[in-house]
Amino acid sequence: MVTIKEIADKVNLSPTTVSNVIHGRKGKVSPDNYKKISRALEESKYVSNMGGRLLGRHGSKIIAVILNYERRSEMNVVSDPFYNQIVGFLEEEIRKKGYFMMLYTSGSVTESLRLATAWDIEGLIVLGSHPDDAKNFIKQQKRPVAFIDTYVDKESMTDDFINVGLQDFKGGYQITNYLIGLGHRRIGFFADGNQLLGVDHQRFAGFKKALSEADINLENPGFFGLDYRTNQRHIFLKKFSETKLKDYTALVFTSDFLAVDAINVFLDNGFKVPEDISITGFDHNIFSEQCRPKLTTIGQNVQKKAVLAVDFLTERIQSKQAIKKINLLLDVELIVQDSTARV
């Protein structure tokens, strides 16, 4: 394999100058020399030694994307369509900025912090963190961190706090209001798990507000928590269809993934959507378009969320100081399709 010294001899410049080009330090090399060396590197099919870069003093150029996901041992997290989509956009943006992405799934803050130290990570992007875990990240992590879809109290938002999220409350409120406008008054709410945390908590709060404004009592129980294990979830949904479905005219789900899964179970048990039950989701991902009937849902711009998180984080890395406190909640959009009907 060709070496930096051989490239330097070929272009009649110093190894240090060649190294500056390899590491993207344009400010230290004239434009003409930068082009000359870049051409020589391409012609020689030079491959950078990442081990050497990690040992250098100019940063590892690695950004870790942490999926704060406690179910990793039971379920492949990237099989979740939302995580699959946003990880793809994050990788694209991180690469455009001249960094490398390391993907890590963890349900432990301590484990994630250990990773950051071991690999000399320059920055972290943390997705879907539990509020308490986010507080620990903020307190313990010395490297720049950007959160996505994370809710913490204002007291925990330090000057360098970065979060790019969604108007989840508005989404829950908006889609429930739409159902009420169709005449629905017996509406159930289905969440991911038995604890309403983070985005699900906000979406449920919006759901409750819409019911309250329409003088509709919240059904007992207030919500149904779905198991992340497919078999257990299907057993519950089948039993629900046999014993409780008749008590509702519409069901609100906190994700398209869960909504489409429920539609399939209900169809298998003889119920038609939306003739027998109206169903809504949240995200507007590929599932909502490919299922039949197409899913009424709340749309979000996942790509914009990823782009902004990477922009804010890399700006923080390069400035080496706190830019400003950022807690940006992107807007949502009601997407009306075929899974809902008037009663």
C-alpha positions as a Markdown table, in Angstrom:
| # | Residue | x | y | z |
|---|---|---|---|---|
| 1 | Met | 0.0 | 0.0 | 0.0 |
| 2 | Val | 1.3 | 3.5 | -0.9 |
| 3 | Thr | 2.5 | 5.6 | 2.0 |
| 4 | Ile | 2.3 | 9.3 | 2.8 |
| 5 | Lys | 6.0 | 9.6 | 2.2 |
| 6 | Glu | 5.7 | 8.2 | -1.3 |
| 7 | Ile | 2.8 | 10.6 | -2.1 |
| 8 | Ala | 4.9 | 13.5 | -0.8 |
| 9 | Asp | 7.9 | 12.5 | -3.0 |
| 10 | Lys | 5.6 | 12.2 | -6.0 |
| 11 | Val | 4.2 | 15.8 | -5.7 |
| 12 | Asn | 7.5 | 17.2 | -4.3 |
| 13 | Leu | 5.9 | 18.5 | -1.1 |
| 14 | Ser | 6.3 | 17.6 | 2.6 |
| 15 | Pro | 4.6 | 14.6 | 4.2 |
| 16 | Thr | 3.0 | 17.1 | 6.7 |
| 17 | Thr | 1.3 | 18.9 | 3.8 |
| 18 | Val | 0.1 | 15.6 | 2.4 |
| 19 | Ser | -1.2 | 14.7 | 5.8 |
| 20 | Asn | -3.1 | 17.9 | 6.1 |
| 21 | Val | -4.9 | 17.1 | 2.8 |
| 22 | Ile | -5.7 | 13.6 | 3.9 |
| 23 | His | -7.2 | 14.9 | 7.2 |
| 24 | Gly | -9.2 | 17.6 | 5.4 |
| 25 | Arg | -7.3 | 20.6 | 6.9 |
| 26 | Lys | -7.8 | 22.9 | 3.9 |
| 27 | Gly | -6.8 | 26.0 | 5.8 |
| 28 | Lys | -3.2 | 24.8 | 6.1 |
| 29 | Val | -2.7 | 24.0 | 2.4 |
| 30 | Ser | -2.9 | 26.3 | -0.7 |
| 31 | Pro | -5.8 | 25.6 | -3.1 |
| 32 | Asp | -3.4 | 24.6 | -5.9 |
| 33 | Asn | -1.4 | 22.2 | -3.6 |
| 34 | Tyr | -4.6 | 20.8 | -2.2 |
| 35 | Lys | -5.9 | 19.9 | -5.7 |
| 36 | Lys | -2.4 | 18.5 | -6.7 |
| 37 | Ile | -2.2 | 16.2 | -3.7 |
| 38 | Ser | -5.9 | 15.2 | -3.9 |
| 39 | Arg | -5.3 | 14.1 | -7.5 |
| 40 | Ala | -2.2 | 12.2 | -6.5 |
| 41 | Leu | -4.0 | 10.4 | -3.7 |
| 42 | Glu | -6.8 | 9.4 | -6.1 |
| 43 | Glu | -4.4 | 8.2 | -8.8 |
| 44 | Ser | -2.4 | 6.2 | -6.2 |
| 45 | Lys | -5.7 | 4.8 | -4.7 |
| 46 | Tyr | -4.4 | 5.8 | -1.3 |
| 47 | Val | -6.4 | 4.5 | 1.7 |
| 48 | Ser | -6.2 | 6.4 | 5.0 |
| 49 | Asn | -5.0 | 4.5 | 8.0 |
| 50 | Met | -7.8 | 5.1 | 10.5 |
| 51 | Gly | -5.8 | 3.7 | 13.4 |
| 52 | Gly | -3.2 | 6.4 | 12.7 |
| 53 | Arg | -5.8 | 9.0 | 12.7 |
| 54 | Leu | -7.2 | 7.9 | 16.0 |
| 55 | Leu | -3.7 | 8.2 | 17.5 |
| 56 | Gly | -3.2 | 11.7 | 16.0 |
| 57 | Arg | -4.0 | 15.0 | 17.7 |
| 58 | His | -6.6 | 16.2 | 15.3 |
| 59 | Gly | -9.6 | 14.3 | 16.4 |
| 60 | Ser | -10.9 | 10.9 | 15.4 |
| 61 | Lys | -13.5 | 12.4 | 13.1 |
| 62 | Ile | -16.0 | 9.9 | 14.6 |
| 63 | Ile | -19.5 | 10.8 | 15.6 |
| 64 | Ala | -21.3 | 8.1 | 17.6 |
| 65 | Val | -25.0 | 7.7 | 17.1 |
| 66 | Ile | -26.5 | 6.1 | 20.2 |
| 67 | Leu | -29.8 | 4.4 | 20.0 |
| 68 | Asn | -30.9 | 4.5 | 23.6 |
| 69 | Tyr | -32.9 | 1.3 | 23.3 |
| 70 | Glu | -33.3 | -1.1 | 26.2 |
| 71 | Arg | -34.8 | -3.9 | 24.1 |
| 72 | Arg | -31.7 | -4.6 | 22.1 |
| 73 | Ser | -31.4 | -8.2 | 23.3 |
| 74 | Glu | -34.9 | -9.1 | 22.2 |
| 75 | Met | -35.3 | -7.0 | 19.0 |
| 76 | Asn | -33.1 | -5.5 | 16.3 |
| 77 | Val | -33.7 | -1.8 | 16.7 |
| 78 | Val | -33.1 | -0.9 | 13.1 |
| 79 | Ser | -36.1 | -3.1 | 12.1 |
| 80 | Asp | -38.1 | -0.3 | 13.5 |
| 81 | Pro | -38.9 | 1.8 | 10.4 |
| 82 | Phe | -38.5 | 5.2 | 12.1 |
| 83 | Tyr | -35.0 | 4.3 | 13.5 |
| 84 | Asn | -34.1 | 2.7 | 10.1 |
| 85 | Gln | -35.0 | 5.9 | 8.3 |
| 86 | Ile | -33.4 | 8.4 | 10.6 |
| 87 | Val | -30.1 | 6.4 | 10.9 |
| 88 | Gly | -29.8 | 6.5 | 7.1 |
| 89 | Phe | -30.3 | 10.2 | 7.0 |
| 90 | Leu | -27.8 | 10.8 | 9.9 |
| 91 | Glu | -25.1 | 8.7 | 8.2 |
| 92 | Glu | -25.5 | 10.7 | 5.0 |
| 93 | Glu | -25.3 | 14.1 | 6.8 |
| 94 | Ile | -22.4 | 13.0 | 9.0 |
| 95 | Arg | -20.4 | 11.8 | 5.9 |
| 96 | Lys | -21.2 | 15.1 | 4.1 |
| 97 | Lys | -19.6 | 17.0 | 7.0 |
| 98 | Gly | -16.4 | 14.9 | 6.7 |
| 99 | Tyr | -17.0 | 12.7 | 9.7 |
| 100 | Phe | -17.5 | 9.0 | 10.2 |
| 101 | Met | -20.6 | 7.5 | 11.9 |
| 102 | Met | -20.3 | 4.8 | 14.6 |
| 103 | Leu | -23.7 | 3.2 | 15.4 |
| 104 | Tyr | -24.2 | 1.9 | 18.9 |
| 105 | Thr | -27.3 | 0.5 | 20.6 |
| 106 | Ser | -27.4 | 0.8 | 24.3 |
| 107 | Gly | -29.8 | 1.0 | 27.2 |
| 108 | Ser | -27.1 | 2.1 | 29.6 |
| 109 | Val | -25.7 | 5.6 | 29.9 |
| 110 | Thr | -22.5 | 4.3 | 31.6 |
| 111 | Glu | -21.9 | 1.9 | 28.7 |
| 112 | Ser | -22.4 | 4.7 | 26.2 |
| 113 | Leu | -20.0 | 7.0 | 28.0 |
| 114 | Arg | -17.4 | 4.3 | 28.2 |
| 115 | Leu | -17.7 | 3.9 | 24.4 |
| 116 | Ala | -17.1 | 7.6 | 23.8 |
| 117 | Thr | -14.0 | 7.5 | 25.9 |
| 118 | Ala | -12.6 | 4.3 | 24.4 |
| 119 | Trp | -12.9 | 5.4 | 20.8 |
| 120 | Asp | -12.1 | 9.1 | 21.3 |
| 121 | Ile | -15.5 | 10.1 | 19.9 |
| 122 | Glu | -15.7 | 13.8 | 18.9 |
| 123 | Gly | -19.4 | 14.0 | 19.4 |
| 124 | Leu | -22.6 | 12.0 | 20.1 |
| 125 | Ile | -26.1 | 12.0 | 18.8 |
| 126 | Val | -28.5 | 10.3 | 21.2 |
| 127 | Leu | -31.9 | 9.1 | 19.9 |
| 128 | Gly | -35.0 | 8.5 | 22.1 |
| 129 | Ser | -33.4 | 8.9 | 25.5 |
| 130 | His | -35.3 | 8.4 | 28.7 |
| 131 | Pro | -35.6 | 11.7 | 30.5 |
| 132 | Asp | -33.5 | 10.5 | 33.4 |
| 133 | Asp | -30.9 | 9.0 | 31.1 |
| 134 | Ala | -30.7 | 12.3 | 29.2 |
| 135 | Lys | -30.0 | 14.2 | 32.5 |
| 136 | Asn | -27.1 | 11.8 | 33.2 |
| 137 | Phe | -25.7 | 12.3 | 29.7 |
| 138 | Ile | -25.8 | 16.0 | 30.3 |
| 139 | Lys | -24.1 | 15.8 | 33.7 |
| 140 | Gln | -21.4 | 13.3 | 32.8 |
| 141 | Gln | -20.5 | 13.7 | 29.2 |
| 142 | Lys | -17.7 | 16.1 | 28.4 |
| 143 | Arg | -18.0 | 15.8 | 24.7 |
| 144 | Pro | -20.6 | 17.6 | 22.6 |
| 145 | Val | -23.9 | 15.8 | 22.6 |
| 146 | Ala | -27.0 | 16.4 | 20.4 |
| 147 | Phe | -30.3 | 14.7 | 21.4 |
| 148 | Ile | -33.1 | 13.7 | 19.1 |
| 149 | Asp | -36.7 | 13.4 | 20.4 |
| 150 | Thr | -35.7 | 13.9 | 24.0 |
| 151 | Tyr | -37.7 | 15.6 | 26.8 |
| 152 | Val | -36.0 | 17.0 | 29.9 |
| 153 | Asp | -37.1 | 19.7 | 32.4 |
| 154 | Lys | -35.9 | 23.2 | 31.8 |
| 155 | Glu | -33.6 | 23.1 | 34.8 |
| 156 | Ser | -31.6 | 20.3 | 33.1 |
| 157 | Met | -31.0 | 22.2 | 29.9 |
| 158 | Thr | -27.5 | 23.5 | 30.2 |
| 159 | Asp | -26.1 | 26.3 | 28.0 |
| 160 | Asp | -24.8 | 23.7 | 25.5 |
| 161 | Phe | -28.0 | 21.6 | 25.5 |
| 162 | Ile | -29.0 | 20.5 | 21.9 |
| 163 | Asn | -32.2 | 18.7 | 21.1 |
| 164 | Val | -34.1 | 18.4 | 17.8 |
| 165 | Gly | -37.6 | 17.0 | 18.3 |
| 166 | Leu | -41.1 | 17.2 | 17.2 |
| 167 | Gln | -44.3 | 18.9 | 18.2 |
| 168 | Asp | -45.6 | 15.6 | 19.6 |
| 169 | Phe | -48.3 | 17.2 | 21.7 |
| 170 | Lys | -49.7 | 19.0 | 18.7 |
| 171 | Gly | -49.6 | 15.8 | 16.7 |
| 172 | Gly | -51.6 | 13.9 | 19.3 |
| 173 | Tyr | -54.1 | 16.8 | 19.7 |
| 174 | Gln | -54.5 | 17.3 | 15.9 |
| 175 | Ile | -55.2 | 13.7 | 15.0 |
| 176 | Thr | -57.7 | 13.2 | 17.9 |
| 177 | Asn | -59.5 | 16.4 | 16.9 |
| 178 | Tyr | -59.8 | 15.0 | 13.4 |
| 179 | Leu | -61.4 | 11.8 | 14.7 |
| 180 | Ile | -63.8 | 13.9 | 16.9 |
| 181 | Gly | -64.7 | 15.9 | 13.8 |
| 182 | Leu | -65.7 | 12.6 | 12.1 |
| 183 | Gly | -68.1 | 12.0 | 15.0 |
| 184 | His | -66.0 | 9.6 | 17.1 |
| 185 | Arg | -66.4 | 9.9 | 20.8 |
| 186 | Arg | -65.3 | 6.4 | 22.0 |
| 187 | Ile | -61.6 | 6.6 | 21.1 |
| 188 | Gly | -58.8 | 4.4 | 22.5 |
| 189 | Phe | -55.1 | 5.2 | 22.8 |
| 190 | Phe | -52.3 | 2.7 | 22.2 |
| 191 | Ala | -48.7 | 3.4 | 23.3 |
| 192 | Asp | -45.3 | 1.6 | 23.0 |
| 193 | Gly | -45.0 | -0.1 | 26.4 |
| 194 | Asn | -46.8 | 0.4 | 29.7 |
| 195 | Gln | -45.0 | 3.6 | 30.7 |
| 196 | Leu | -45.8 | 6.8 | 28.9 |
| 197 | Leu | -42.4 | 8.5 | 28.4 |
| 198 | Gly | -41.0 | 11.1 | 26.1 |
| 199 | Val | -42.8 | 11.4 | 22.8 |
| 200 | Asp | -45.6 | 9.0 | 23.8 |
| 201 | His | -46.3 | 11.0 | 26.9 |
| 202 | Gln | -46.6 | 14.2 | 24.9 |
| 203 | Arg | -48.8 | 12.6 | 22.2 |
| 204 | Phe | -51.1 | 11.2 | 24.9 |
| 205 | Ala | -51.3 | 14.7 | 26.5 |
| 206 | Gly | -52.4 | 16.1 | 23.2 |
| 207 | Phe | -54.9 | 13.3 | 22.9 |
| 208 | Lys | -56.4 | 14.0 | 26.3 |
| 209 | Lys | -56.6 | 17.8 | 25.7 |
| 210 | Ala | -58.6 | 17.2 | 22.5 |
| 211 | Leu | -61.0 | 14.9 | 24.4 |
| 212 | Ser | -61.4 | 17.4 | 27.2 |
| 213 | Glu | -62.2 | 20.3 | 24.9 |
| 214 | Ala | -64.9 | 18.1 | 23.3 |
| 215 | Asp | -66.3 | 17.1 | 26.7 |
| 216 | Ile | -65.5 | 13.5 | 26.0 |
| 217 | Asn | -64.5 | 11.4 | 29.1 |
| 218 | Leu | -61.3 | 9.5 | 28.9 |
| 219 | Glu | -62.0 | 5.8 | 28.7 |
| 220 | Asn | -60.9 | 3.4 | 31.4 |
| 221 | Pro | -58.1 | 2.5 | 31.2 |
| 222 | Gly | -56.7 | 5.7 | 29.8 |
| 223 | Phe | -54.4 | 4.0 | 27.4 |
| 224 | Phe | -53.2 | 0.5 | 26.4 |
| 225 | Gly | -49.5 | -0.3 | 26.5 |
| 226 | Leu | -48.3 | -2.7 | 23.7 |
| 227 | Asp | -45.5 | -5.2 | 24.3 |
| 228 | Tyr | -42.5 | -4.8 | 22.1 |
| 229 | Arg | -42.4 | -8.6 | 21.6 |
| 230 | Thr | -44.4 | -9.5 | 18.5 |
| 231 | Asn | -46.0 | -12.7 | 19.8 |
| 232 | Gln | -47.0 | -11.1 | 23.1 |
| 233 | Arg | -48.4 | -8.0 | 21.3 |
| 234 | His | -50.4 | -10.1 | 18.9 |
| 235 | Ile | -51.9 | -12.2 | 21.7 |
| 236 | Phe | -53.0 | -8.9 | 23.4 |
| 237 | Leu | -54.4 | -7.4 | 20.2 |
| 238 | Lys | -56.3 | -10.6 | 19.3 |
| 239 | Lys | -57.9 | -10.7 | 22.8 |
| 240 | Phe | -58.7 | -7.0 | 22.6 |
| 241 | Ser | -60.4 | -7.5 | 19.2 |
| 242 | Glu | -62.5 | -10.3 | 20.8 |
| 243 | Thr | -63.5 | -8.5 | 24.0 |
| 244 | Lys | -63.0 | -4.7 | 23.9 |
| 245 | Leu | -62.9 | -3.6 | 20.2 |
| 246 | Lys | -66.7 | -3.2 | 20.2 |
| 247 | Asp | -66.5 | -0.6 | 22.9 |
| 248 | Tyr | -64.6 | 1.8 | 20.6 |
| 249 | Thr | -65.1 | 3.4 | 17.2 |
| 250 | Ala | -61.5 | 4.7 | 16.7 |
| 251 | Leu | -58.0 | 3.9 | 18.0 |
| 252 | Val | -55.0 | 6.2 | 18.1 |
| 253 | Phe | -51.6 | 4.6 | 17.9 |
| 254 | Thr | -48.3 | 6.3 | 18.7 |
| 255 | Ser | -46.5 | 5.0 | 15.6 |
| 256 | Asp | -47.4 | 3.7 | 12.1 |
| 257 | Phe | -45.5 | 0.5 | 13.0 |
| 258 | Leu | -47.9 | -0.3 | 15.8 |
| 259 | Ala | -51.0 | 0.8 | 13.9 |
| 260 | Val | -50.3 | -1.3 | 10.8 |
| 261 | Asp | -49.5 | -4.3 | 13.0 |
| 262 | Ala | -52.9 | -3.9 | 14.8 |
| 263 | Ile | -54.7 | -3.6 | 11.5 |
| 264 | Asn | -53.3 | -6.9 | 10.3 |
| 265 | Val | -54.3 | -8.6 | 13.6 |
| 266 | Phe | -57.8 | -7.1 | 13.4 |
| 267 | Leu | -58.3 | -8.1 | 9.8 |
| 268 | Asp | -57.2 | -11.7 | 10.6 |
| 269 | Asn | -59.9 | -11.8 | 13.2 |
| 270 | Gly | -62.7 | -10.6 | 10.9 |
| 271 | Phe | -62.7 | -6.9 | 11.5 |
| 272 | Lys | -62.6 | -4.4 | 8.6 |
| 273 | Val | -60.8 | -1.0 | 8.7 |
| 274 | Pro | -62.3 | 1.6 | 8.6 |
| 275 | Glu | -65.8 | 0.0 | 8.3 |
| 276 | Asp | -65.7 | -1.6 | 11.8 |
| 277 | Ile | -63.0 | 0.6 | 13.5 |
| 278 | Ser | -61.0 | 3.7 | 12.4 |
| 279 | Ile | -57.3 | 3.6 | 13.1 |
| 280 | Thr | -54.6 | 6.3 | 13.0 |
| 281 | Gly | -50.8 | 6.2 | 13.3 |
| 282 | Phe | -47.9 | 8.6 | 13.7 |
| 283 | Asp | -44.8 | 9.2 | 11.6 |
| 284 | His | -46.0 | 8.8 | 8.0 |
| 285 | Asn | -43.3 | 6.3 | 7.1 |
| 286 | Ile | -43.3 | 3.7 | 4.4 |
| 287 | Phe | -45.6 | 1.4 | 6.4 |
| 288 | Ser | -48.4 | 4.0 | 6.2 |
| 289 | Glu | -48.3 | 4.1 | 2.4 |
| 290 | Gln | -47.9 | 0.4 | 1.7 |
| 291 | Cys | -50.6 | -1.0 | 4.0 |
| 292 | Arg | -54.2 | -1.4 | 2.9 |
| 293 | Pro | -56.1 | 0.7 | 3.7 |
| 294 | Lys | -53.5 | 3.5 | 3.6 |
| 295 | Leu | -53.0 | 4.8 | 7.1 |
| 296 | Thr | -54.3 | 8.2 | 8.3 |
| 297 | Thr | -51.4 | 9.5 | 10.3 |
| 298 | Ile | -49.3 | 12.4 | 11.5 |
| 299 | Gly | -46.4 | 13.3 | 9.2 |
| 300 | Gln | -42.9 | 14.4 | 10.3 |
| 301 | Asn | -39.8 | 15.5 | 8.3 |
| 302 | Val | -37.3 | 12.9 | 9.5 |
| 303 | Gln | -34.6 | 14.1 | 7.1 |
| 304 | Lys | -34.8 | 17.6 | 8.4 |
| 305 | Lys | -34.6 | 16.3 | 11.9 |
| 306 | Ala | -31.3 | 14.5 | 11.1 |
| 307 | Val | -29.8 | 17.4 | 9.1 |
| 308 | Leu | -30.4 | 19.9 | 11.9 |
| 309 | Ala | -29.0 | 17.5 | 14.6 |
| 310 | Val | -25.8 | 17.0 | 12.6 |
| 311 | Asp | -25.5 | 20.7 | 11.8 |
| 312 | Phe | -25.9 | 21.8 | 15.4 |
| 313 | Leu | -23.5 | 19.1 | 16.7 |
| 314 | Thr | -20.7 | 19.7 | 14.1 |
| 315 | Glu | -20.9 | 23.5 | 14.7 |
| 316 | Arg | -20.5 | 22.8 | 18.4 |
| 317 | Ile | -17.5 | 20.4 | 17.8 |
| 318 | Gln | -15.8 | 22.9 | 15.6 |
| 319 | Ser | -16.4 | 26.0 | 17.7 |
| 320 | Lys | -15.1 | 24.1 | 20.8 |
| 321 | Gln | -17.5 | 26.1 | 23.0 |
| 322 | Ala | -21.2 | 26.2 | 23.7 |
| 323 | Ile | -23.1 | 27.9 | 20.9 |
| 324 | Lys | -26.4 | 28.4 | 22.6 |
| 325 | Lys | -29.2 | 26.3 | 24.2 |
| 326 | Ile | -31.2 | 24.7 | 21.4 |
| 327 | Asn | -34.5 | 22.9 | 21.9 |
| 328 | Leu | -36.1 | 22.9 | 18.5 |
| 329 | Leu | -39.5 | 21.2 | 17.9 |
| 330 | Leu | -40.3 | 20.7 | 14.3 |
| 331 | Asp | -43.9 | 21.0 | 13.0 |
| 332 | Val | -46.2 | 18.1 | 12.2 |
| 333 | Glu | -48.8 | 17.5 | 9.4 |
| 334 | Leu | -52.1 | 15.7 | 9.4 |
| 335 | Ile | -52.1 | 13.1 | 6.6 |
| 336 | Val | -55.6 | 11.9 | 5.9 |
| 337 | Gln | -55.9 | 8.6 | 4.1 |
| 338 | Asp | -58.1 | 5.6 | 4.0 |
| 339 | Ser | -58.0 | 4.0 | 7.5 |
| 340 | Thr | -60.6 | 6.5 | 9.1 |
| 341 | Ala | -64.2 | 7.0 | 8.4 |
| 342 | Arg | -67.2 | 9.0 | 9.7 |
| 343 | Val | -69.5 | 7.4 | 12.2 |
